[in-house]
């Protein structure tokens, strides 16, 4: 990761370890969203961030970017020691602007590359290393603290329990496994619904060894999107956020518009 000074980085963008750890993250309102792959949490969270005028942080992108970085260096991502060594020169940057989203590893824009199947296949090996999760989670907190936004919608798998357990709004977005598989297969060409369902099952099984993201912790609201379309899911998550924030983050009606579903 990089030591670039925060003032040298564009607004809504910050290198992951630039900000002093004692920056008051409590000044930034957090809406924490967890959920399994295929639940729609990325596209929903991004739309909720737009509606609230908040920043948006896709935490899964950091693990994907690290997996891409490791693969680019021909590191065996099943070797925890080798992955830890790869972190030493991992320069990760991400935009927190939901309308101008990008991810970089060093000077390389990897926004699309980190969604490649080879990266998806490798990311669990990276994400299950406890030392890596601790380091990246600390970086997430600094990113939020330095966002310059009134709030940030942060989505991932352990946001409600580890990254931001004290967030005023914590939500678990879930859906029936068959529905998640159908949604994901619609996004992926060349894979059958059965193949996608099996891939999601393996991903859930691997990730759940590190963190329980399928069960809501105490105080976490559950939004089940099984029978909801995208706009209905956004509306439900917004309703929970508004209720939990107690009106602290007024919704801009001009920004609440139907969105386009994307990968999570």
C-alpha positions as CSV (number, residue, x, y, z in Angstrom):
1,X,0.0,0.0,0.0
2,X,1.1,3.5,-0.5
3,X,2.3,6.5,1.6
4,X,1.0,9.2,-0.7
5,X,-0.1,12.2,1.3
6,X,-3.9,12.6,1.4
7,X,-3.8,16.1,-0.1
8,X,-2.1,14.6,-3.2
9,X,-5.0,12.4,-3.9
10,X,-8.2,13.5,-5.7
11,X,-11.4,14.1,-3.7
12,X,-13.4,11.0,-3.0
13,X,-10.2,9.0,-3.5
14,X,-7.6,8.1,-0.9
15,X,-4.7,5.7,-0.6
16,X,-5.6,3.0,1.9
17,X,-3.0,3.8,4.5
18,X,-2.5,7.5,4.2
19,X,-4.6,8.7,7.1
20,X,-3.6,8.7,10.7
21,X,-5.3,6.0,12.7
22,X,-6.6,8.4,15.2
23,X,-8.7,10.3,12.7
24,X,-12.2,10.4,14.1
25,X,-14.1,7.9,12.1
26,X,-17.2,8.6,14.3
27,X,-17.6,11.9,12.5
28,X,-18.6,10.0,9.4
29,X,-22.0,8.2,9.4
30,X,-21.7,4.6,8.3
31,X,-24.4,2.4,6.8
32,X,-23.0,-1.1,7.0
33,X,-24.3,-3.7,4.6
34,X,-23.3,-7.4,4.6
35,X,-24.5,-10.2,2.4
36,X,-23.4,-13.3,0.4
37,X,-22.4,-13.3,-3.3
38,X,-25.4,-12.8,-5.6
39,X,-27.5,-11.0,-3.0
40,X,-27.2,-7.7,-4.9
41,X,-25.4,-5.9,-2.1
42,X,-23.0,-4.0,-4.3
43,X,-25.5,-2.6,-6.8
44,X,-28.1,-1.9,-4.0
45,X,-25.5,-0.3,-1.7
46,X,-24.3,2.0,-4.5
47,X,-27.8,3.1,-5.3
48,X,-28.5,3.7,-1.6
49,X,-25.3,5.8,-1.3
50,X,-26.5,7.9,-4.3
51,X,-29.9,8.5,-2.7
52,X,-28.4,9.5,0.7
53,X,-25.6,11.6,-0.8
54,X,-23.1,9.3,0.8
55,X,-19.9,7.8,-0.4
56,X,-19.7,4.1,-1.3
57,X,-17.1,1.6,-0.3
58,X,-17.0,-1.8,-1.9
59,X,-14.7,-3.7,0.5
60,X,-14.7,-6.9,-1.6
61,X,-12.8,-4.9,-4.3
62,X,-9.8,-4.7,-2.0
63,X,-9.6,-8.5,-1.7
64,X,-10.2,-8.9,-5.4
65,X,-7.5,-6.3,-6.1
66,X,-5.1,-8.1,-3.9
67,X,-5.9,-11.4,-5.6
68,X,-5.2,-9.7,-8.9
69,X,-2.0,-8.3,-7.6
70,X,-0.9,-11.7,-6.4
71,X,-1.8,-13.5,-9.6
72,X,0.1,-10.8,-11.6
73,X,3.2,-11.8,-9.6
74,X,2.4,-15.5,-10.1
75,X,1.8,-16.0,-6.4
76,X,0.0,-19.1,-5.3
77,X,-3.1,-17.6,-3.6
78,X,-3.6,-20.8,-1.6
79,X,-0.2,-20.1,0.2
80,X,-0.9,-17.7,3.0
81,X,2.7,-16.9,3.6
82,X,3.2,-16.0,-0.1
83,X,0.1,-13.9,-0.1
84,X,1.3,-12.0,3.0
85,X,4.6,-11.3,1.2
86,X,2.6,-9.9,-1.8
87,X,0.9,-7.4,0.5
88,X,4.2,-5.7,1.1
89,X,4.1,-3.9,-2.3
90,X,0.3,-3.8,-2.7
91,X,-0.6,-0.2,-3.6
92,X,-4.4,-0.2,-3.5
93,X,-6.6,2.8,-4.3
94,X,-10.4,3.0,-4.7
95,X,-12.9,5.7,-5.5
96,X,-15.6,6.3,-2.9
97,X,-17.8,8.2,-5.4
98,X,-20.8,6.0,-6.4
99,X,-21.0,7.9,-9.7
100,X,-17.3,7.6,-10.6
101,X,-16.3,4.2,-9.3
102,X,-12.9,2.8,-10.0
103,X,-10.3,0.5,-8.4
104,X,-6.5,0.7,-9.0
105,X,-3.5,-1.4,-8.1
106,X,-0.6,0.9,-8.3
107,X,-1.1,2.8,-11.6
108,X,-3.2,0.1,-13.2
109,X,-6.9,0.5,-13.4
110,X,-8.3,-3.0,-12.4
111,X,-11.9,-2.0,-12.1
112,X,-13.0,-4.6,-14.7
113,X,-10.0,-7.0,-14.3
114,X,-10.9,-7.9,-10.7
115,X,-14.2,-9.3,-11.9
116,X,-12.5,-11.9,-14.1
117,X,-13.2,-15.5,-13.2
118,X,-9.6,-16.2,-12.4
119,X,-9.7,-13.5,-9.8
120,X,-13.0,-14.7,-8.4
121,X,-11.5,-18.2,-8.1
122,X,-8.5,-16.8,-6.2
123,X,-10.1,-14.3,-3.9
124,X,-11.2,-16.7,-1.2
125,X,-7.6,-17.8,-0.7
126,X,-6.7,-14.2,-0.1
127,X,-9.6,-13.2,2.1
128,X,-9.4,-16.1,4.5
129,X,-6.0,-15.1,5.8
130,X,-6.7,-13.5,9.2
131,X,-3.7,-11.1,9.1
132,X,-4.7,-9.8,5.7
133,X,-8.3,-9.2,6.9
134,X,-7.0,-7.3,9.9
135,X,-4.8,-5.1,7.9
136,X,-7.3,-4.4,5.2
137,X,-10.2,-3.8,7.7
138,X,-8.0,-1.2,9.4
139,X,-7.4,0.4,6.0
140,X,-11.2,0.5,5.4
141,X,-11.7,2.4,8.6
142,X,-9.1,5.0,7.6
143,X,-10.7,5.3,4.2
144,X,-14.1,6.1,5.7
145,X,-12.6,8.6,8.2
146,X,-10.8,10.4,5.3
147,X,-13.7,10.3,2.9
148,X,-14.8,13.9,3.4
149,X,-18.4,12.7,3.1
150,X,-21.2,13.1,5.7
151,X,-21.5,9.3,5.4
152,X,-20.4,6.2,3.6
153,X,-22.3,3.1,2.7
154,X,-19.8,0.3,3.3
155,X,-20.6,-3.2,2.0
156,X,-19.0,-6.6,2.3
157,X,-19.1,-9.7,4.5
158,X,-18.0,-8.6,8.0
159,X,-18.9,-4.9,8.0
160,X,-21.7,-5.2,10.5
161,X,-19.7,-7.3,12.9
162,X,-16.0,-6.5,12.5
163,X,-15.3,-3.3,10.4
164,X,-18.1,-1.2,11.8
165,X,-20.0,-3.0,14.6
166,X,-21.0,0.3,16.1
167,X,-22.5,1.7,12.8
168,X,-25.9,3.3,13.4
169,X,-27.4,1.4,10.5
170,X,-26.4,-2.3,10.0
171,X,-28.1,-4.4,7.4
172,X,-27.8,-8.0,6.2
173,X,-29.0,-8.3,2.6
174,X,-29.8,-11.8,1.7
175,X,-31.8,-14.0,-0.7
176,X,-32.6,-17.6,-1.4
177,X,-29.6,-19.4,-2.8
178,X,-31.5,-20.4,-6.0
179,X,-32.4,-16.8,-6.6
180,X,-28.9,-15.6,-6.0
181,X,-27.6,-18.2,-8.5
182,X,-30.2,-17.1,-11.1
183,X,-29.2,-13.5,-10.7
184,X,-25.5,-14.2,-11.0
185,X,-25.9,-16.5,-14.0
186,X,-27.7,-13.7,-15.8
187,X,-24.5,-11.6,-15.4
188,X,-22.1,-14.3,-16.5
189,X,-21.9,-15.6,-20.0
190,X,-20.8,-19.2,-20.7
191,X,-21.9,-20.6,-17.3
192,X,-25.0,-22.6,-16.6
193,X,-27.2,-21.9,-13.6
194,X,-26.1,-25.1,-12.0
195,X,-22.4,-24.2,-12.4
196,X,-23.0,-20.8,-11.0
197,X,-25.0,-22.2,-8.1
198,X,-22.1,-24.6,-7.3
199,X,-19.6,-21.8,-7.5
200,X,-21.7,-19.7,-5.1
201,X,-22.0,-22.6,-2.7
202,X,-18.2,-23.1,-2.7
203,X,-17.7,-19.4,-2.2
204,X,-20.1,-19.3,0.7
205,X,-18.5,-22.3,2.3
206,X,-15.0,-21.0,2.0
207,X,-15.8,-17.5,3.2
208,X,-18.0,-18.7,6.1
209,X,-14.9,-20.4,7.6
210,X,-13.6,-16.9,8.3
211,X,-16.7,-14.9,9.1
212,X,-20.4,-15.7,9.5
213,X,-22.0,-13.5,7.0
214,X,-25.2,-15.6,6.5
215,X,-26.6,-14.9,10.0
216,X,-27.5,-11.5,11.3
217,X,-25.8,-10.4,14.5
218,X,-27.8,-8.9,17.3
219,X,-29.1,-5.4,16.2
220,X,-28.6,-6.1,12.5
221,X,-31.7,-5.6,10.3
222,X,-32.4,-8.3,7.7
223,X,-33.6,-7.5,4.2
224,X,-34.6,-10.6,2.2
225,X,-34.7,-9.7,-1.5
226,X,-35.8,-13.1,-2.7
227,X,-39.2,-11.8,-3.8
228,X,-38.1,-8.2,-4.5
229,X,-36.9,-6.6,-7.7
230,X,-33.9,-4.2,-7.7
231,X,-35.8,-1.0,-7.0
232,X,-37.9,-2.7,-4.3
233,X,-34.8,-3.9,-2.6
234,X,-33.2,-0.4,-2.7
235,X,-36.4,1.0,-1.2
236,X,-36.3,-1.5,1.6
237,X,-32.7,-0.9,2.4
238,X,-33.2,2.9,2.3
239,X,-36.2,2.5,4.7
240,X,-34.1,0.6,7.2
241,X,-31.2,3.1,6.9
242,X,-33.6,6.1,7.4
243,X,-35.2,4.5,10.4
244,X,-31.9,3.6,12.0
245,X,-30.3,6.9,11.3
246,X,-33.3,8.7,12.8
247,X,-33.6,11.2,10.0
248,X,-29.9,12.2,10.3
249,X,-29.3,11.7,6.5
250,X,-32.1,13.2,4.5
251,X,-32.8,11.5,1.2
252,X,-32.5,13.6,-1.9
253,X,-35.6,12.7,-3.9
254,X,-33.9,13.9,-7.2
255,X,-31.3,11.2,-6.7
256,X,-33.7,8.3,-6.0
257,X,-34.0,6.8,-9.4
258,X,-34.2,3.3,-10.8
259,X,-30.7,1.9,-11.0
260,X,-29.0,-0.8,-13.0
261,X,-28.1,-4.0,-11.2
262,X,-24.5,-4.9,-11.2
263,X,-22.1,-7.5,-9.7
264,X,-21.5,-7.8,-6.0
